[in-house]
Amino acid sequence: MNILGVDPGSRITGFGLINADKLKFTYINSGCIRTQGDLNERVVTIYSGIKEIISKHDIDIVVIERVFMRPDRPNPDAAIKLGHARGAIISAAGGLNLPIVDYTANQIKKAVVGRGHASKEQVSFMVQQLLKLNKAPQEDAGDALAGAICHAYHAL
């Protein structure tokens, strides 16, 4: 199963593609979609970038990290921007009839590290180990790869 993980962001959207054969993971590709301009331009860039990634690879399912707003520091503007980014990703994948699933950041961390409140460094380290990478992936791409790994654990 080829799983595309996506870490939505209005400025940087990370993506990570793995193949999962039972509990054997193979790294395929990862990177970041970097955006500029106003929110509308950024949403279009994310949509186009995700469509391009999907068109270049044989993808079975898309995993998207859910938007989270900290109750102690609510930021509705940031949540709205992330919602737009998620909408672009969902539209790109859904428009190509790909199944879409989402997980919270805590679900992803728990699946990859074993703790729902693991640090970014711990997640990055485990992604590197599980995928046998020479170095840690870019932060947003690493989060996306972690989402793909999380789904592999849940789906198998």
KACORFEN-V86447 format. One record per pair of residues at least 4 apart in sequence whose ideal C-beta (glycine too) atoms are under 6 Angstrom apart, sorted by sequence separation. I is the first residue (numbers start at 1). J is the second residue. D is the distance in Angstrom with one decimal. If there is no record, write none. Layout:
I/J/D + I/J/D
This chain:
9/13/5.1 + 37/41/3.1 + 90/94/5.3 + 91/95/5.7 + 103/107/4.2 + 109/113/5.4 + 118/122/4.2 + 126/130/5.9 + 137/141/4.4 + 151/155/5.6 + 8/13/5.6 + 20/25/5.6 + 54/59/5.5 + 69/74/5.5 + 93/98/4.4 + 103/108/5.2 + 113/118/3.8 + 118/123/5.6 + 128/133/4.7 + 137/142/4.2 + 110/116/4.2 + 7/14/3.8 + 18/25/5.3 + 19/26/4.3 + 35/42/3.7 + 93/100/5.3 + 109/116/5.3 + 128/136/5.0 + 6/15/5.3 + 18/27/5.9 + 19/28/6.0 + 109/118/4.3 + 113/122/5.0 + 18/28/6.0 + 35/45/4.4 + 69/79/4.9 + 90/100/5.9 + 106/116/3.8 + 113/123/5.8 + 5/16/4.6 + 17/28/4.2 + 112/123/5.7 + 17/29/4.6 + 67/79/5.7 + 124/136/4.6 + 4/17/5.1 + 33/46/5.7 + 113/126/5.2 + 16/30/4.0 + 109/123/5.9 + 112/126/4.9 + 3/18/5.5 + 67/82/4.5 + 127/142/5.1 + 33/49/3.7 + 2/19/5.3 + 3/20/5.9 + 14/32/5.3 + 124/142/4.8 + 127/145/4.9 + 1/20/5.1 + 127/146/5.3 + 130/149/6.0 + 12/32/5.1 + 13/33/4.4 + 12/34/5.6 + 123/146/5.2 + 11/35/5.8 + 64/89/5.6 + 62/93/4.2 + 10/42/5.4 + 13/46/5.2 + 112/146/4.8 + 62/98/5.3 + 66/102/4.8 + 68/105/5.7 + 112/149/5.5 + 15/53/5.8 + 61/99/4.9 + 62/100/4.9 + 63/101/5.6 + 64/102/4.7 + 66/104/4.9 + 108/146/5.1 + 46/85/5.5 + 50/89/5.3 + 108/147/5.3 + 111/150/3.9 + 17/57/5.8 + 43/84/5.0 + 47/88/4.0 + 51/92/4.6 + 46/88/4.1 + 50/92/3.9 + 54/96/5.7 + 108/150/4.4 + 111/153/4.8 + 43/88/4.7 + 47/92/5.0 + 103/150/5.4 + 4/59/4.8 + 2/58/5.6 + 2/59/5.1 + 2/60/5.0 + 3/61/5.6 + 4/62/4.9 + 5/63/4.6 + 6/64/5.0 + 7/65/5.2 + 1/60/4.8 + 10/81/4.0 + 8/82/5.7 + 10/85/5.1 + 8/85/4.0 + 8/86/4.9 + 8/89/5.9 + 65/147/5.4 + 6/89/5.3 + 63/147/4.5 + 63/148/5.6 + 63/151/4.5 + 27/131/4.3 + 25/130/5.7 + 25/131/5.7 + 32/138/5.7 + 30/137/5.3 + 32/140/5.2 + 32/141/5.7 + 31/141/5.5 + 30/141/4.0 + 30/145/5.6 + 16/141/5.4 + 14/140/2.9 + 14/141/4.4 + 12/140/5.0 + 16/144/3.8 + 14/143/5.5 + 15/144/5.0 + 16/145/3.3 + 14/144/4.0 + 18/148/4.7 + 16/148/5.4 + 20/152/3.6 + 7/140/5.0 + 22/156/5.9 + 7/143/4.0 + 7/144/4.3 + 6/144/5.4 + 5/144/4.1 + 5/145/5.7 + 5/147/3.5 + 5/148/3.3 + 3/148/4.2 + 3/151/5.4 + 3/152/6.0
